[in-house]
């Protein structure tokens, strides 16, 4: 399309250099690179853009490609109608947004249901209506169209009505009208009003229902609500939309009377006043009024509601993605034997003790809080048998009483190094009945599986949570009201980024983790697992290329994220590694005596490569070895403290080293980072000190809280209006956006689930079960807020 340059438009919209946009367009569309690969290994081409910015570019590119396709489609449709002129064709080519395209196409759009105007046109009145508007100095007689016995034309009144319908339609679809509407009907010119619906009122008066928790009805804040459209927050709009959908609220958009008067006045001046003859001028003036009330105004309101909802849903999905990313990147608790507890009253508290790596279930049991002595004996036996070091208590029903039980238990045991912590169990009950869970634990009850999952969420949150449906994780804000496709894509992108950037040990990773590595498809993951099962563990990254279905491109995209930490040597016959032939394909006829065939049958001895346990990409191995040789070092020592100390002592300026190796500074930094990590690998989750669990030995209640008391709270959820925190009293506290020392936008962008921040208690309402908090300090991402 020659109307506009997609690179220029995106560069201008996202405020990034044109050469970066060109590089990204090539990598995404022509080279088919994944976002994680570009973010980590192509920084020279992107000026160090992170994954979120790259995805923003990718979405923008897809959106503008769709606009180009839509413009072509609209052009063809209008051409088929025989109404395409040069002006319309140029306008479609120049349109860079969906709104622009829809505005241009609107006059040509036909509806499935015939309108009054279309019926009048079928009666032959279109020419008359056009003449009245286009020839204001010509006198026009409606009576000549009267045709006795024809419905719609049998009287003068019917003829005038038909002509009016057509003129109203013409005014509403006129290019000048559409432009004027955009100018005048902005978000500042109208208010959104919501009230309690009649059905909700009548339901509340008929039934003597018990008052809701805290004495506040769900949508009570919106029973008499009015706000300028430009000022309404996304969470308010989504709450109102949901209330309307549930028939609890009635909602309307009210346009300011002044703006309506000005628009109608303009319409009369533009369409009616140029007409010379009074009768025709009056008829068109009436059409302006009718067109506005019946066609233009409803369309404006629909457009505004749709635009508001779309914007709010985008904010909601973005907020959910942020919460999900923080949750998935919660640091794992390493090398601790954990007792996972799924609390309950009726079915008891389900327990499972997991080994330090979470792979083995050491013991399971169920105890009932109503029998404290028996419960104590059972937990004591588990402790003596397994010597668990942390107790992970699920946050659901009976959590508070279970906390009290374990607080007493810890006092009796007397081990100062034994603690309990609260772990969110949102989604655990859903997961425990999935085929995935039953496949992992075919002989265990779902309740016990929930306890295992709670323990694993503490030991390795990422590995466990990717098995869950993200919508069950209890984070975000009205994201379920957003488009399923957009939400699912956002979830998929976040999970892919988290798993890929953390990376996996190829020989230890579960199918769930491998399937989330960028660049790997389901079939390729299946082939990797089958290869490992039949031939033993991978020894060298280059072996990945021997797996069926994995070619050079796939290897390039995924290899840097698949670590190999083993030190075994394996001998494999390369003819057994040959990729399986496609079904129905004929094998090439090769003679067994040739040198080529003898080479294929030769044994290959795969040797470990120390660089395979780092995040250095195989494409950089040669330059890495060249760099190490220049320092008198060998890659054999990678991961040892001696090697790291020697390397750091010999380093000069990064710019100097990068120039001598003929690589960019970002690539050189990546190589050095990979070489200076203990054991060759740095888990990016470990850097999040603010996300470590809060361990407790005793229990607080709301009655223990006092105004001004300083506490540490674990973030449960970040919303547009504030942060919900678990402060250990069984009721979530709210750190409102106005209580964050004026740093709300920064805090909202940095903190997320499981971060720990320090707060003061500012407000306690025991009857309403509300706790208001004020920020004292948040140490997140290396920043103290």
C-alpha positions in Angstrom: 0.0 0.0 0.0 1.4 3.4 -1.0 -0.7 5.6 1.2 1.6 5.6 4.3 4.9 4.1 5.5 4.1 1.6 8.3 7.6 2.0 9.8 7.3 5.8 10.0 3.8 5.6 11.6 4.8 3.1 14.2 8.1 4.9 15.0 6.2 8.1 15.5 3.5 6.5 17.6 5.9 4.6 19.9 8.6 7.2 19.8 11.4 4.9 18.8 14.1 5.5 16.1 13.2 4.5 12.6 16.1 2.1 12.2 15.1 0.2 15.3 11.5 -0.2 13.8 13.0 -1.4 10.5 15.2 -3.9 12.4 12.3 -5.2 14.4 10.0 -5.5 11.4 12.6 -7.6 9.6 13.2 -9.8 12.7 9.5 -10.4 13.4 8.1 -10.7 9.9 10.9 -12.0 7.8 13.2 -13.9 10.2 10.4 -15.0 12.5 12.3 -14.3 15.7 10.6 -14.7 19.1 10.3 -11.8 21.5 12.4 -13.4 24.2 15.2 -14.2 21.7 15.2 -10.6 20.4 15.1 -9.1 24.0 18.1 -11.1 25.1 20.3 -11.7 22.1 19.6 -8.8 19.7 20.1 -5.8 21.9 22.3 -4.0 19.4 19.5 -3.9 16.9 16.8 -2.7 19.4 18.7 -0.3 21.6 18.1 -2.6 24.6 14.3 -2.6 24.4 12.8 -5.0 27.0 10.2 -7.7 26.3 7.2 -5.5 27.2 8.3 -2.7 24.7 9.0 -5.3 22.1 5.5 -6.8 22.5 4.1 -3.3 22.3 5.8 -2.9 18.9 4.7 -6.4 17.8 1.1 -5.6 18.7 1.3 -2.2 16.9 2.8 -3.8 13.8 0.0 -6.4 13.7 -2.7 -3.7 14.3 -1.4 -1.6 11.4 -1.1 -4.6 9.1 -4.7 -5.3 9.8 -5.6 -1.6 9.1 -3.8 -1.9 5.7 -5.8 -5.1 4.9 -9.0 -3.6 6.0 -8.4 -0.5 3.8 -8.0 -2.8 0.8 -11.1 -4.8 1.7 -13.2 -1.6 2.1 -11.9 -0.2 -1.2 -13.0 -3.4 -3.0 -16.4 -3.4 -1.4 -17.1 0.3 -2.3 -15.8 -0.4 -5.8 -18.3 -3.2 -6.2 -21.1 -0.8 -5.1 -20.0 1.4 -8.0 -19.4 4.3 -5.5 -15.6 4.5 -5.4 -14.2 7.9 -6.4 -10.6 9.2 -6.3 -11.3 11.2 -3.1 -12.6 8.1 -1.2 -9.8 5.9 -2.5 -7.1 8.4 -1.4 -8.8 8.8 2.0 -8.8 5.0 2.6 -5.1 4.8 1.6 -4.2 7.6 4.0 -6.2 6.2 7.0 -3.8 5.0 9.8 -6.4 4.1 12.4 -9.4 1.8 12.6 -11.6 4.8 13.6 -10.5 6.8 10.5 -11.3 3.8 8.2 -14.7 3.2 9.8 -15.6 6.9 9.5 -14.7 6.8 5.7 -16.6 3.6 5.2 -19.7 4.5 7.3 -21.7 6.2 4.4 -21.3 3.1 2.3 -22.2 0.6 5.0 -25.4 -1.4 4.5 -27.4 -2.9 7.4 -29.0 -6.3 7.5 -32.2 -4.7 8.6 -33.8 -2.3 6.1 -34.0 1.2 7.5 -36.8 3.8 6.8 -34.4 5.6 4.5 -33.7 2.4 2.4 -37.4 1.7 2.1 -38.0 5.3 0.9 -35.1 4.9 -1.6 -36.7 1.8 -3.0 -39.8 3.9 -3.7 -37.7 6.2 -5.9 -37.5 9.2 -3.5 -33.7 9.4 -3.3 -33.3 11.6 -6.2 -35.8 14.1 -4.8 -34.0 14.2 -1.4 -30.6 14.8 -3.1 -32.0 17.6 -5.2 -33.4 19.4 -2.2 -30.0 19.3 -0.4 -27.7 19.8 -3.4 -29.8 22.5 -5.2 -30.9 24.9 -2.5 -32.1 27.6 -5.0 -34.4 25.2 -6.9 -38.0 25.0 -5.8 -39.1 21.5 -5.3 -42.6 20.0 -5.3 -43.2 16.9 -3.2 -46.8 16.5 -4.6 -45.6 15.2 -8.0 -44.4 12.0 -6.3 -47.8 11.2 -4.8 -49.1 7.9 -6.3 -52.5 6.7 -5.1 -52.7 3.1 -4.0 -48.9 2.8 -3.5 -47.9 2.3 0.1 -45.5 5.0 1.1 -46.5 7.3 -1.8 -50.3 7.4 -1.5 -50.4 10.8 0.3 -48.4 14.0 0.4 -47.6 13.3 4.0 -46.2 9.9 3.2 -44.0 11.3 0.4 -42.6 14.0 2.7 -41.9 11.5 5.5 -40.0 9.3 3.0 -37.9 12.2 1.8 -37.3 13.3 5.4 -36.0 9.8 6.2 -33.5 9.9 3.3 -32.4 13.5 4.2 -31.9 12.5 7.8 -29.8 9.5 6.7 -27.8 11.8 4.3 -27.1 14.3 7.1 -26.0 11.6 9.6 -23.6 10.0 7.1 -22.3 13.3 5.5 -18.5 13.6 5.7 -18.8 17.1 7.2 -21.3 15.8 9.9 -18.9 13.0 10.9 -16.0 15.4 11.2 -18.1 17.9 13.2 -19.2 15.1 15.6 -15.6 14.2 16.3 -14.8 17.9 17.0 -17.8 18.6 19.3 -18.6 15.4 21.1 -15.5 14.8 23.1 -15.3 12.9 26.4 -15.3 16.3 28.2 -18.7 17.1 26.7 -20.7 14.3 28.4 -21.3 12.6 31.7 -21.8 9.0 32.6 -24.8 8.5 35.0 -25.6 5.3 36.8 -28.5 4.5 39.2 -29.9 1.5 41.0 -32.1 -0.4 38.6 -35.8 -0.7 39.2 -35.5 -4.5 39.3 -32.8 -4.3 41.9 -34.9 -1.9 44.0 -37.9 -4.2 43.8 -35.9 -7.3 44.6 -34.4 -5.6 47.7 -37.9 -4.5 49.0 -39.6 -7.9 48.3 -37.0 -10.1 50.0 -35.8 -9.6 53.5 -32.4 -10.7 52.5 -29.6 -10.6 55.1 -27.3 -7.6 54.7 -24.1 -8.2 52.8 -20.7 -8.5 54.5 -19.7 -5.2 55.9 -23.2 -3.9 55.3 -22.4 -2.5 51.8 -24.1 -3.8 48.7 -21.8 -4.7 45.8 -22.7 -1.8 43.5 -23.8 0.7 46.2 -21.1 3.2 45.2 -22.8 3.4 41.8 -26.4 3.7 42.9 -26.3 7.5 42.4 -23.2 8.0 40.4 -22.4 10.8 38.0 -19.0 11.7 36.5 -17.6 13.4 33.4 -16.6 10.7 30.9 -13.1 12.1 30.6 -12.5 11.6 34.3 -13.9 8.1 34.9 -11.4 5.5 35.9 -11.2 2.1 34.2 -12.1 0.1 37.3 -15.2 2.4 37.8 -16.4 1.8 34.2 -15.8 -1.9 34.3 -17.7 -2.2 37.7 -20.6 -0.1 36.2 -20.7 -2.3 33.0 -20.8 -5.4 35.2 -23.6 -4.0 37.3 -25.5 -3.1 34.2 -25.1 -6.6 32.8 -26.3 -8.1 36.1 -29.3 -5.8 36.0 -28.3 -4.1 39.2 -27.7 -0.7 37.6 -29.1 1.5 34.8 -26.5 3.4 32.9 -26.7 6.3 30.4 -24.5 8.8 28.8 -25.8 12.4 29.1 -24.4 14.9 26.6 -24.3 18.5 27.8 -27.2 20.6 26.6 -25.0 23.4 25.4 -23.1 21.1 23.1 -26.3 19.6 21.7 -27.7 23.1 21.0 -24.5 24.2 19.3 -24.5 21.1 17.1 -28.1 21.5 16.0 -27.5 25.2 15.4 -24.5 24.3 13.2 -26.6 21.6 11.3 -29.4 24.1 10.5 -26.8 26.7 9.3 -25.0 24.1 7.1 -27.9 22.1 5.7 -31.1 24.2 6.0 -30.3 28.0 5.8 -28.8 27.9 2.3 -32.2 26.7 1.0 -34.1 29.6 -0.5 -37.7 28.5 -0.1 -39.3 28.6 3.3 -41.2 25.3 3.1 -38.2 23.3 2.0 -35.9 25.1 4.5 -38.3 24.2 7.4 -38.5 20.6 6.2 -34.7 20.2 6.2 -34.4 22.0 9.6 -36.8 19.4 11.0 -34.6 16.7 9.4 -31.5 18.1 11.3 -33.3 17.8 14.6 -34.6 14.3 13.8 -31.3 13.1 12.4 -29.5 14.1 15.6 -32.0 12.6 18.0 -32.7 9.4 16.1 -29.4 8.6 14.3 -26.5 10.7 15.4 -26.9 10.9 19.1 -27.4 7.1 19.7 -24.4 6.4 17.5 -22.2 8.9 19.4 -23.3 7.3 22.7 -22.6 3.7 21.4 -19.2 4.9 20.1 -18.3 6.5 23.4 -19.4 3.5 25.5 -17.5 1.1 23.2 -14.4 3.3 23.3 -14.5 3.6 27.1 -15.0 -0.1 27.5 -12.2 -1.0 25.1 -9.7 1.4 26.8 -10.7 0.1 30.3 -10.4 -3.5 29.2 -6.9 -2.8 27.8 -5.9 -1.3 31.1 -7.4 -4.3 32.9 -5.5 -6.8 30.7 -2.3 -4.9 31.1 -2.7 -4.8 34.9 -3.5 -8.5 35.0 -0.3 -9.2 33.0 1.7 -7.1 35.4 0.3 -9.0 38.4 0.8 -12.4 36.7 4.4 -11.7 35.8 5.3 -10.6 39.4 3.5 -13.7 40.7 5.3 -16.1 38.4 8.7 -14.5 39.1 8.3 -15.0 42.9 11.7 -16.3 44.1 11.6 -20.1 44.9 12.3 -21.3 48.4 15.2 -23.7 47.8 16.3 -26.8 49.6 13.6 -26.9 52.3 11.4 -29.7 53.2 7.9 -28.2 53.2 4.6 -29.3 54.8 1.8 -28.1 52.6 -1.6 -27.6 54.3 -5.0 -27.1 52.5 -7.2 -25.9 55.5 -10.8 -26.9 55.9 -13.5 -27.6 58.5 -15.8 -30.2 57.1 -13.2 -32.3 55.1 -10.4 -31.5 57.5 -6.9 -30.0 56.9 -5.2 -31.9 54.2 -1.4 -32.3 54.6 1.5 -33.3 52.3 5.2 -33.2 53.1 7.4 -32.6 50.0 11.1 -33.2 49.6 13.5 -30.3 49.3 13.3 -30.2 45.5 9.5 -30.7 45.5 9.8 -33.9 43.4 8.8 -36.5 46.0 5.8 -36.6 48.3 7.2 -37.9 51.6 4.0 -38.3 53.6 0.3 -37.3 53.6 -2.4 -37.1 56.2 -5.6 -35.3 57.2 -6.4 -33.7 60.6 -9.5 -32.0 61.9 -9.4 -28.8 63.8 -12.4 -29.9 65.9 -10.2 -32.6 67.4 -7.1 -30.6 68.5 -5.4 -33.4 70.4 -5.6 -35.9 67.6 -4.6 -33.2 65.1 -1.5 -32.3 67.2 -0.5 -36.0 67.4 -0.8 -36.4 63.6 1.2 -33.3 62.8 3.8 -34.2 65.4 4.2 -37.7 63.8 4.7 -36.0 60.4 7.3 -33.7 61.9 9.2 -36.6 63.6 9.0 -38.7 60.4 10.0 -36.0 57.8 11.5 -33.1 59.8 9.8 -30.5 57.6 11.4 -27.0 57.9 8.5 -24.7 56.7 4.8 -25.0 57.0 2.9 -23.6 53.9 -0.8 -22.9 54.9 -3.3 -22.2 52.1 -5.1 -18.9 52.3 -8.7 -20.3 52.0 -11.4 -21.4 54.3 -10.3 -22.2 57.9 -6.9 -20.5 57.3 -7.1 -18.4 60.4 -8.0 -21.3 62.7 -5.2 -23.4 61.1 -2.7 -20.5 61.7 -3.7 -20.5 65.4 -3.3 -24.3 65.5 0.2 -24.2 64.1 1.1 -21.2 66.2 0.4 -23.4 69.3 2.1 -26.3 67.7 5.3 -24.3 67.2 5.3 -23.2 70.8 5.1 -26.8 71.9 7.8 -28.1 69.5 10.2 -25.4 70.6 12.2 -25.3 67.3 13.1 -21.6 66.7 13.9 -22.4 63.1 10.5 -23.8 62.2 8.0 -21.3 60.8 4.7 -21.1 59.0 3.7 -18.8 56.1 0.5 -18.2 54.2 0.5 -19.2 50.5 -2.3 -18.1 48.2 -4.4 -21.2 47.3 -6.4 -19.4 44.6 -6.8 -21.9 41.8 -5.5 -24.9 43.8 -8.9 -26.6 44.0 -9.5 -26.1 40.3 -6.1 -27.5 39.4 -6.4 -30.5 41.7 -9.3 -31.9 39.5 -7.7 -31.3 36.1 -6.4 -34.2 33.9 -2.9 -32.7 34.4 -3.1 -33.1 38.2 -4.6 -36.6 38.0 -1.8 -37.6 35.5 0.8 -36.5 38.0 -0.9 -38.1 41.0 -3.2 -40.8 39.8 -3.5 -42.5 43.2 -4.2 -39.4 45.3 -7.4 -37.6 46.2 -7.9 -34.0 44.8 -7.8 -32.6 48.3 -4.3 -34.0 48.9 -3.2 -32.8 45.5 -4.3 -29.3 46.6 -2.0 -29.6 49.6 0.9 -30.7 47.4 0.3 -27.8 45.0 0.3 -25.3 47.9 3.7 -26.6 49.0 5.1 -26.5 45.5 3.8 -22.9 45.1 6.3 -22.1 47.8 9.2 -24.2 46.6 9.0 -23.3 42.9 6.1 -20.9 42.1 6.9 -20.7 38.4 6.9 -24.4 37.7 3.7 -24.9 39.6 1.7 -21.9 38.6 2.1 -22.4 34.8 -0.1 -25.5 35.3 -3.0 -23.3 36.5 -5.6 -21.5 34.4 -4.5 -17.9 35.0 -8.1 -16.7 35.5 -8.3 -18.7 38.7 -5.2 -17.1 40.4 -7.2 -14.3 42.2 -5.2 -11.4 40.7 -6.1 -8.5 38.5 -9.2 -6.4 38.1 -12.2 -7.2 35.9 -10.0 -8.9 33.4 -12.7 -11.6 32.8 -14.9 -9.0 31.3 -12.3 -8.4 28.5 -12.1 -10.3 25.2 -11.1 -13.9 25.8 -8.7 -13.8 22.9 -6.9 -10.7 24.2 -6.7 -12.1 27.7 -5.5 -15.5 26.6 -2.8 -13.9 24.4 -1.6 -11.7 27.2 -1.4 -14.7 29.6 0.4 -16.7 27.0 2.9 -13.9 26.3 3.6 -13.4 30.1 4.1 -17.1 30.8 6.4 -17.5 27.7 8.5 -14.5 28.8 8.8 -15.7 32.4 9.7 -19.3 31.7 12.0 -18.4 28.8 13.9 -15.7 30.7 14.3 -17.9 33.8 15.4 -20.7 31.5 15.2 -24.4 32.1 17.6 -27.3 32.7 16.8 -29.4 29.6 17.4 -32.7 31.4 15.3 -31.8 34.4 12.5 -29.7 33.0 8.9 -30.9 33.0 6.8 -31.0 29.8 4.8 -28.0 31.2 8.0 -25.8 31.4 9.5 -27.0 28.1 6.2 -26.3 26.2 6.5 -22.6 27.3 10.0 -22.0 26.0 9.9 -19.5 23.2 10.5 -21.1 19.8 9.5 -24.6 20.7 6.3 -26.1 19.4 4.2 -28.9 21.0 5.5 -31.5 18.6 9.1 -30.4 19.1 8.7 -30.7 22.9 7.3 -34.1 22.5 10.3 -35.1 20.3 12.8 -33.7 22.8 11.2 -35.7 25.7 11.1 -38.9 23.6 14.7 -38.4 22.5 15.8 -38.0 26.2 13.7 -41.0 27.2 15.3 -43.3 24.6 18.8 -42.0 24.4 19.4 -40.6 27.9 20.2 -37.1 29.1 21.4 -34.4 26.7 25.2 -33.8 27.1 25.7 -30.9 24.6 23.4 -28.2 23.2 24.3 -29.2 19.7 22.5 -32.5 20.3 19.2 -30.6 20.2 19.7 -30.3 16.4 19.6 -34.1 16.2 16.0 -34.2 17.5 13.4 -34.7 14.8 11.6 -31.6 13.7 14.2 -29.2 15.2 16.1 -27.3 12.5 18.6 -24.5 12.6 15.9 -21.8 13.0 14.3 -23.5 16.0 17.7 -24.2 17.5 18.7 -20.5 17.2 15.5 -19.3 18.9 15.4 -21.7 21.8 19.0 -22.9 22.5 20.1 -20.0 24.7 17.2 -20.7 27.1 17.8 -24.5 27.5 20.7 -25.1 29.9 22.6 -28.4 30.2 24.3 -28.8 33.6 25.3 -32.5 33.4 28.8 -33.7 33.0 28.2 -37.2 31.5 29.7 -38.4 28.2 27.4 -40.3 26.0 28.1 -42.2 22.7 25.3 -42.2 20.2 25.2 -43.6 16.7 24.3 -40.8 14.4 22.3 -43.1 12.1 19.8 -43.7 14.9 19.5 -39.9 15.4 18.4 -39.3 11.8 15.1 -37.4 11.7 12.2 -39.6 10.8 11.1 -39.5 7.2 7.8 -37.8 6.5 4.9 -40.1 6.0 4.6 -41.2 2.4 8.1 -39.7 1.5 10.5 -41.9 -0.4 14.0 -42.3 1.1 17.0 -41.5 -1.1 18.8 -44.5 -2.4 22.2 -44.4 -0.9 25.0 -46.9 -1.4 26.3 -48.4 1.8 29.9 -48.4 0.6 30.3 -44.7 0.1 32.4 -42.5 2.4 29.3 -40.5 3.2 27.4 -43.5 4.4 30.4 -44.7 6.5 30.5 -41.3 8.1 26.9 -41.5 9.0 27.4 -44.8 10.8 30.4 -43.6 12.7 30.0 -43.2 16.4 29.8 -39.6 17.7 31.2 -38.9 21.2 29.3 -35.9 22.6 31.4 -34.1 25.1 30.1 -31.6 27.7 30.6 -27.9 27.0 30.8 -25.8 30.1 29.2 -22.9 28.2 26.0 -24.9 27.9 25.1 -24.3 31.5 25.2 -20.5 30.9 22.7 -18.2 29.1 25.4 -17.4 26.5 24.0 -18.3 23.1 25.8 -21.0 21.0 26.2 -18.5 18.2 28.6 -16.6 20.6 30.7 -19.6 21.7 33.5 -18.9 19.3 33.8 -15.2 20.3 33.5 -16.2 24.0 36.4 -18.7 23.7 38.4 -16.1 21.8 37.8 -13.6 24.7 38.8 -16.2 27.3 41.9 -17.2 25.4 43.0 -13.5 25.3 42.8 -13.5 29.1 44.6 -16.8 29.4 41.5 -18.6 30.7 39.6 -21.7 29.6 35.8 -22.3 29.6 36.4 -25.5 31.5 36.4 -23.4 34.7 33.1 -21.7 34.2 31.0 -21.5 37.3 33.9 -22.0 39.8 34.8 -19.2 42.2 38.4 -19.3 41.1 37.5 -18.8 37.5 35.1 -15.9 38.3 37.7 -14.1 40.5 40.4 -14.4 37.8 38.0 -13.2 35.1 36.9 -10.2 37.0 40.5 -9.3 37.9 41.6 -9.3 34.2 38.6 -7.3 32.8 39.3 -4.0 31.1 36.6 -1.6 29.9 33.7 -3.3 28.1 34.0 -0.9 25.2 37.6 -1.9 24.6 36.9 -5.6 24.9 33.8 -5.4 22.6 35.8 -3.5 19.9 38.6 -6.0 20.0 36.1 -8.9 19.5 34.1 -7.0 16.9 30.8 -7.4 18.8 28.4 -4.9 20.4 28.7 -3.9 24.0 25.3 -5.5 24.9 26.5 -8.9 23.6 29.8 -8.5 25.4 28.0 -7.7 28.7 25.7 -10.8 28.2 28.8 -13.0 27.8 30.5 -11.6 30.9 27.3 -11.9 32.9 27.1 -15.5 31.8 30.7 -16.3 32.7 30.6 -14.7 36.2 27.6 -16.5 37.7 28.2 -19.1 40.4 27.6 -22.6 38.8 27.3 -20.8 35.5 23.7 -19.8 36.0 21.8 -16.9 37.6 18.1 -17.3 38.3 16.6 -13.8 37.7 14.0 -14.6 40.3 16.6 -14.6 43.1 17.2 -10.8 42.6 13.7 -10.0 43.9 14.5 -9.7 47.6 11.3 -7.9 48.2 9.3 -11.0 47.2 10.6 -13.4 49.9 7.9 -15.0 52.0 6.9 -13.6 55.4 7.5 -16.3 58.0 5.5 -16.3 61.2 5.3 -18.1 64.5 2.3 -16.4 66.0 -1.1 -14.9 64.9 -2.5 -11.4 65.0 -6.2 -10.4 64.7 -7.9 -7.2 63.7 -8.5 -6.6 67.4 -4.7 -6.5 67.9 -4.3 -3.6 65.4 -3.8 0.0 66.6 -3.7 3.2 64.7 -0.2 4.0 63.6 1.1 0.4 64.1 3.8 -0.4 61.6 3.6 -3.8 59.9 5.1 -5.7 57.0 2.5 -6.8 54.4 2.6 -9.2 51.5 1.0 -7.9 48.3 -1.9 -9.9 47.2 -3.1 -7.9 44.3 -2.5 -4.5 42.6 -5.5 -2.7 41.2 -6.0 0.7 39.6 -7.1 2.3 42.9 -4.6 0.6 45.3 -2.9 -2.4 46.6 -4.4 -5.2 48.7 -2.0 -6.6 51.4 -2.0 -9.6 53.7 -0.8 -8.2 57.0 -1.4 -11.4 58.9 -4.8 -10.7 60.5 -7.0 -12.7 58.2 -8.5 -9.6 56.5 -6.8 -7.9 53.6 -5.7 -4.3 54.1 -6.0 -1.7 51.4 -3.2 0.7 50.6 -5.1 3.3 48.7 -3.4 5.1 45.8 -3.7 8.3 47.7 -1.7 6.9 50.6 1.5 6.2 48.7 3.4 9.5 49.4 2.6 10.8 45.9 4.5 7.9 44.2 1.5 5.8 43.1 2.3 5.6 39.4 5.8 4.4 40.1 4.7 2.0 42.8 1.9 0.6 40.6 4.5 -0.2 37.9 7.0 -1.8 40.2 5.2 -3.9 42.9 3.1 -7.0 42.4 1.9 -10.1 44.2 4.2 -11.5 46.9 6.3 -8.3 47.2 6.7 -7.3 50.8 6.3 -3.7 51.8 6.1 -1.8 55.1 2.9 0.1 56.0 1.2 1.9 58.9 -2.3 1.2 60.0 -4.4 4.3 59.3 -8.0 3.1 59.6 -9.7 0.1 61.3 -13.4 -0.7 60.8 -14.0 -4.0 62.5 -17.7 -4.2 61.7 -17.2 -3.6 58.0 -14.0 -5.7 58.0 -12.0 -2.9 56.5 -8.4 -1.9 57.1 -6.8 1.2 55.7 -3.1 1.4 55.3 -0.4 4.1 54.6 2.9 3.4 52.9 6.0 3.6 55.0 8.6 2.0 52.7 8.8 -0.3 49.7 12.1 -1.7 48.6 11.4 -3.0 45.1 13.6 -3.4 42.1 16.6 -1.9 43.8 14.6 1.3 44.6 13.5 2.5 48.0 10.1 4.2 47.8 
